[in-house]
Every structure is written in structure tokens, then in C-alpha cells.
Amino acid sequence: MDPDFEDLGEFAEAVVEGDAEEMVEEALEMTFGIDL
């Protein structure tokens, strides 16, 4: 399964902002393709 680099960018942005909830959402989107 190839990671979606757009999601990866959003995940990295959430990490920088320290937004744990957003990090979890983006990780789920990358892993399972679930759009929360």
C-alpha cells in the first residue's frame, strides 16, 4: 500500500503544530484510506 503523499504532508503539518488529534486522523487516512 503506497502512502498518499498529500496525507503525509498533512500529517507532517499536524506534527509540527503538535495537533495529536489531527495526527491520529491523518495516520488513519494514510493507513486505512478512511477519510475522517
mmCIF file of the N, C-alpha and C atoms, coordinates in Angstrom:
data_MODEL
# 
_entry.id   MODEL 
# 
loop_
_atom_site.group_PDB 
_atom_site.id 
_atom_site.type_symbol 
_atom_site.label_atom_id 
_atom_site.label_alt_id 
_atom_site.label_comp_id 
_atom_site.label_asym_id 
_atom_site.label_entity_id 
_atom_site.label_seq_id 
_atom_site.pdbx_PDB_ins_code 
_atom_site.Cartn_x 
_atom_site.Cartn_y 
_atom_site.Cartn_z 
_atom_site.occupancy 
_atom_site.B_iso_or_equiv 
_atom_site.pdbx_formal_charge 
_atom_site.auth_seq_id 
_atom_site.auth_comp_id 
_atom_site.auth_asym_id 
_atom_site.auth_atom_id 
_atom_site.pdbx_PDB_model_num 
ATOM 1   N N  . MET A 1 1  ? 0.849   -1.197 0.000  1.00 0.00 ? 1  MET A N  1 
ATOM 2   C CA . MET A 1 1  ? 0.000   0.000  0.000  1.00 0.00 ? 1  MET A CA 1 
ATOM 3   C C  . MET A 1 1  ? 0.882   1.244  0.000  1.00 0.00 ? 1  MET A C  1 
ATOM 4   N N  . ASP A 1 2  ? 0.720   2.068  -1.027 1.00 0.00 ? 2  ASP A N  1 
ATOM 5   C CA . ASP A 1 2  ? 1.522   3.286  -1.120 1.00 0.00 ? 2  ASP A CA 1 
ATOM 6   C C  . ASP A 1 2  ? 0.888   4.392  -0.290 1.00 0.00 ? 2  ASP A C  1 
ATOM 7   N N  . PRO A 1 3  ? 1.691   5.078  0.505  1.00 0.00 ? 3  PRO A N  1 
ATOM 8   C CA . PRO A 1 3  ? 1.139   6.205  1.263  1.00 0.00 ? 3  PRO A CA 1 
ATOM 9   C C  . PRO A 1 3  ? 0.722   7.324  0.317  1.00 0.00 ? 3  PRO A C  1 
ATOM 10  N N  . ASP A 1 4  ? -0.329  8.008  0.688  1.00 0.00 ? 4  ASP A N  1 
ATOM 11  C CA . ASP A 1 4  ? -0.778  9.175  -0.069 1.00 0.00 ? 4  ASP A CA 1 
ATOM 12  C C  . ASP A 1 4  ? 0.051   10.365 0.405  1.00 0.00 ? 4  ASP A C  1 
ATOM 13  N N  . PHE A 1 5  ? 0.849   10.931 -0.487 1.00 0.00 ? 5  PHE A N  1 
ATOM 14  C CA . PHE A 1 5  ? 1.793   11.961 -0.053 1.00 0.00 ? 5  PHE A CA 1 
ATOM 15  C C  . PHE A 1 5  ? 1.097   13.250 0.370  1.00 0.00 ? 5  PHE A C  1 
ATOM 16  N N  . GLU A 1 6  ? -0.123  13.457 -0.127 1.00 0.00 ? 6  GLU A N  1 
ATOM 17  C CA . GLU A 1 6  ? -0.891  14.614 0.341  1.00 0.00 ? 6  GLU A CA 1 
ATOM 18  C C  . GLU A 1 6  ? -1.247  14.424 1.810  1.00 0.00 ? 6  GLU A C  1 
ATOM 19  N N  . ASP A 1 7  ? -1.707  13.206 2.152  1.00 0.00 ? 7  ASP A N  1 
ATOM 20  C CA . ASP A 1 7  ? -1.997  12.899 3.556  1.00 0.00 ? 7  ASP A CA 1 
ATOM 21  C C  . ASP A 1 7  ? -0.733  12.992 4.395  1.00 0.00 ? 7  ASP A C  1 
ATOM 22  N N  . LEU A 1 8  ? 0.384   12.521 3.831  1.00 0.00 ? 8  LEU A N  1 
ATOM 23  C CA . LEU A 1 8  ? 1.654   12.567 4.550  1.00 0.00 ? 8  LEU A CA 1 
ATOM 24  C C  . LEU A 1 8  ? 2.033   14.008 4.877  1.00 0.00 ? 8  LEU A C  1 
ATOM 25  N N  . GLY A 1 9  ? 1.807   14.906 3.937  1.00 0.00 ? 9  GLY A N  1 
ATOM 26  C CA . GLY A 1 9  ? 2.090   16.319 4.169  1.00 0.00 ? 9  GLY A CA 1 
ATOM 27  C C  . GLY A 1 9  ? 1.211   16.901 5.262  1.00 0.00 ? 9  GLY A C  1 
ATOM 28  N N  . GLU A 1 10 ? -0.069  16.510 5.251  1.00 0.00 ? 10 GLU A N  1 
ATOM 29  C CA . GLU A 1 10 ? -0.988  16.991 6.285  1.00 0.00 ? 10 GLU A CA 1 
ATOM 30  C C  . GLU A 1 10 ? -0.593  16.432 7.644  1.00 0.00 ? 10 GLU A C  1 
ATOM 31  N N  . PHE A 1 11 ? -0.131  15.167 7.644  1.00 0.00 ? 11 PHE A N  1 
ATOM 32  C CA . PHE A 1 11 ? 0.327   14.538 8.881  1.00 0.00 ? 11 PHE A CA 1 
ATOM 33  C C  . PHE A 1 11 ? 1.538   15.288 9.438  1.00 0.00 ? 11 PHE A C  1 
ATOM 34  N N  . ALA A 1 12 ? 2.496   15.579 8.563  1.00 0.00 ? 12 ALA A N  1 
ATOM 35  C CA . ALA A 1 12 ? 3.701   16.302 8.989  1.00 0.00 ? 12 ALA A CA 1 
ATOM 36  C C  . ALA A 1 12 ? 3.341   17.683 9.531  1.00 0.00 ? 12 ALA A C  1 
ATOM 37  N N  . GLU A 1 13 ? 2.383   18.332 8.887  1.00 0.00 ? 13 GLU A N  1 
ATOM 38  C CA . GLU A 1 13 ? 1.934   19.652 9.340  1.00 0.00 ? 13 GLU A CA 1 
ATOM 39  C C  . GLU A 1 13 ? 1.321   19.554 10.737 1.00 0.00 ? 13 GLU A C  1 
ATOM 40  N N  . ALA A 1 14 ? 0.530   18.505 10.967 1.00 0.00 ? 14 ALA A N  1 
ATOM 41  C CA . ALA A 1 14 ? -0.087  18.296 12.282 1.00 0.00 ? 14 ALA A CA 1 
ATOM 42  C C  . ALA A 1 14 ? 0.976   18.028 13.346 1.00 0.00 ? 14 ALA A C  1 
ATOM 43  N N  . VAL A 1 15 ? 2.021   17.283 12.973 1.00 0.00 ? 15 VAL A N  1 
ATOM 44  C CA . VAL A 1 15 ? 3.117   17.012 13.909 1.00 0.00 ? 15 VAL A CA 1 
ATOM 45  C C  . VAL A 1 15 ? 3.791   18.323 14.317 1.00 0.00 ? 15 VAL A C  1 
ATOM 46  N N  . VAL A 1 16 ? 4.072   19.161 13.317 1.00 0.00 ? 16 VAL A N  1 
ATOM 47  C CA . VAL A 1 16 ? 4.727   20.441 13.582 1.00 0.00 ? 16 VAL A CA 1 
ATOM 48  C C  . VAL A 1 16 ? 3.874   21.304 14.508 1.00 0.00 ? 16 VAL A C  1 
ATOM 49  N N  . GLU A 1 17 ? 2.557   21.260 14.289 1.00 0.00 ? 17 GLU A N  1 
ATOM 50  C CA . GLU A 1 17 ? 1.642   22.059 15.104 1.00 0.00 ? 17 GLU A CA 1 
ATOM 51  C C  . GLU A 1 17 ? 1.360   21.407 16.455 1.00 0.00 ? 17 GLU A C  1 
ATOM 52  N N  . GLY A 1 18 ? 1.793   20.161 16.606 1.00 0.00 ? 18 GLY A N  1 
ATOM 53  C CA . GLY A 1 18 ? 1.561   19.455 17.862 1.00 0.00 ? 18 GLY A CA 1 
ATOM 54  C C  . GLY A 1 18 ? 0.102   19.069 18.044 1.00 0.00 ? 18 GLY A C  1 
ATOM 55  N N  . ASP A 1 19 ? -0.600  18.863 16.930 1.00 0.00 ? 19 ASP A N  1 
ATOM 56  C CA . ASP A 1 19 ? -2.031  18.545 16.972 1.00 0.00 ? 19 ASP A CA 1 
ATOM 57  C C  . ASP A 1 19 ? -2.212  17.027 16.974 1.00 0.00 ? 19 ASP A C  1 
ATOM 58  N N  . ALA A 1 20 ? -2.317  16.459 18.170 1.00 0.00 ? 20 ALA A N  1 
ATOM 59  C CA . ALA A 1 20 ? -2.366  15.000 18.310 1.00 0.00 ? 20 ALA A CA 1 
ATOM 60  C C  . ALA A 1 20 ? -3.601  14.413 17.634 1.00 0.00 ? 20 ALA A C  1 
ATOM 61  N N  . GLU A 1 21 ? -4.747  15.045 17.807 1.00 0.00 ? 21 GLU A N  1 
ATOM 62  C CA . GLU A 1 21 ? -5.981  14.525 17.210 1.00 0.00 ? 21 GLU A CA 1 
ATOM 63  C C  . GLU A 1 21 ? -5.867  14.481 15.688 1.00 0.00 ? 21 GLU A C  1 
ATOM 64  N N  . GLU A 1 22 ? -5.319  15.550 15.115 1.00 0.00 ? 22 GLU A N  1 
ATOM 65  C CA . GLU A 1 22 ? -5.136  15.609 13.669 1.00 0.00 ? 22 GLU A CA 1 
ATOM 66  C C  . GLU A 1 22 ? -4.127  14.553 13.207 1.00 0.00 ? 22 GLU A C  1 
ATOM 67  N N  . MET A 1 23 ? -3.080  14.332 14.003 1.00 0.00 ? 23 MET A N  1 
ATOM 68  C CA . MET A 1 23 ? -2.088  13.310 13.655 1.00 0.00 ? 23 MET A CA 1 
ATOM 69  C C  . MET A 1 23 ? -2.745  11.944 13.579 1.00 0.00 ? 23 MET A C  1 
ATOM 70  N N  . VAL A 1 24 ? -3.601  11.642 14.545 1.00 0.00 ? 24 VAL A N  1 
ATOM 71  C CA . VAL A 1 24 ? -4.296  10.345 14.554 1.00 0.00 ? 24 VAL A CA 1 
ATOM 72  C C  . VAL A 1 24 ? -5.187  10.219 13.322 1.00 0.00 ? 24 VAL A C  1 
ATOM 73  N N  . GLU A 1 25 ? -5.944  11.277 13.018 1.00 0.00 ? 25 GLU A N  1 
ATOM 74  C CA . GLU A 1 25 ? -6.827  11.239 11.852 1.00 0.00 ? 25 GLU A CA 1 
ATOM 75  C C  . GLU A 1 25 ? -6.037  11.015 10.570 1.00 0.00 ? 25 GLU A C  1 
ATOM 76  N N  . GLU A 1 26 ? -4.952  11.750 10.397 1.00 0.00 ? 26 GLU A N  1 
ATOM 77  C CA . GLU A 1 26 ? -4.157  11.614 9.181  1.00 0.00 ? 26 GLU A CA 1 
ATOM 78  C C  . GLU A 1 26 ? -3.502  10.236 9.098  1.00 0.00 ? 26 GLU A C  1 
ATOM 79  N N  . ALA A 1 27 ? -3.061  9.716  10.243 1.00 0.00 ? 27 ALA A N  1 
ATOM 80  C CA . ALA A 1 27 ? -2.453  8.383  10.255 1.00 0.00 ? 27 ALA A CA 1 
ATOM 81  C C  . ALA A 1 27 ? -3.474  7.334  9.828  1.00 0.00 ? 27 ALA A C  1 
ATOM 82  N N  . LEU A 1 28 ? -4.709  7.461  10.304 1.00 0.00 ? 28 LEU A N  1 
ATOM 83  C CA . LEU A 1 28 ? -5.767  6.532  9.904  1.00 0.00 ? 28 LEU A CA 1 
ATOM 84  C C  . LEU A 1 28 ? -6.064  6.658  8.419  1.00 0.00 ? 28 LEU A C  1 
ATOM 85  N N  . GLU A 1 29 ? -6.086  7.886  7.918  1.00 0.00 ? 29 GLU A N  1 
ATOM 86  C CA . GLU A 1 29 ? -6.331  8.089  6.495  1.00 0.00 ? 29 GLU A CA 1 
ATOM 87  C C  . GLU A 1 29 ? -5.230  7.434  5.664  1.00 0.00 ? 29 GLU A C  1 
ATOM 88  N N  . MET A 1 30 ? -3.981  7.610  6.082  1.00 0.00 ? 30 MET A N  1 
ATOM 89  C CA . MET A 1 30 ? -2.860  7.030  5.341  1.00 0.00 ? 30 MET A CA 1 
ATOM 90  C C  . MET A 1 30 ? -2.889  5.512  5.404  1.00 0.00 ? 30 MET A C  1 
ATOM 91  N N  . THR A 1 31 ? -3.222  4.979  6.588  1.00 0.00 ? 31 THR A N  1 
ATOM 92  C CA . THR A 1 31 ? -3.136  3.540  6.799  1.00 0.00 ? 31 THR A CA 1 
ATOM 93  C C  . THR A 1 31 ? -4.308  2.794  6.178  1.00 0.00 ? 31 THR A C  1 
ATOM 94  N N  . PHE A 1 32 ? -5.508  3.303  6.394  1.00 0.00 ? 32 PHE A N  1 
ATOM 95  C CA . PHE A 1 32 ? -6.709  2.565  6.001  1.00 0.00 ? 32 PHE A CA 1 
ATOM 96  C C  . PHE A 1 32 ? -7.502  3.228  4.882  1.00 0.00 ? 32 PHE A C  1 
ATOM 97  N N  . GLY A 1 33 ? -7.076  4.424  4.476  1.00 0.00 ? 33 GLY A N  1 
ATOM 98  C CA . GLY A 1 33 ? -7.816  5.129  3.441  1.00 0.00 ? 33 GLY A CA 1 
ATOM 99  C C  . GLY A 1 33 ? -9.146  5.666  3.936  1.00 0.00 ? 33 GLY A C  1 
ATOM 100 N N  . ILE A 1 34 ? -9.283  5.815  5.257  1.00 0.00 ? 34 ILE A N  1 
ATOM 101 C CA . ILE A 1 34 ? -10.504 6.344  5.855  1.00 0.00 ? 34 ILE A CA 1 
ATOM 102 C C  . ILE A 1 34 ? -10.394 7.865  5.879  1.00 0.00 ? 34 ILE A C  1 
ATOM 103 N N  . ASP A 1 35 ? -11.378 8.529  5.307  1.00 0.00 ? 35 ASP A N  1 
ATOM 104 C CA . ASP A 1 35 ? -11.366 9.990  5.319  1.00 0.00 ? 35 ASP A CA 1 
ATOM 105 C C  . ASP A 1 35 ? -12.271 10.476 6.435  1.00 0.00 ? 35 ASP A C  1 
ATOM 106 N N  . LEU A 1 36 ? -11.672 10.957 7.525  1.00 0.00 ? 36 LEU A N  1 
ATOM 107 C CA . LEU A 1 36 ? -12.455 11.378 8.684  1.00 0.00 ? 36 LEU A CA 1 
ATOM 108 C C  . LEU A 1 36 ? -12.835 12.845 8.578  1.00 0.00 ? 36 LEU A C  1 
# 
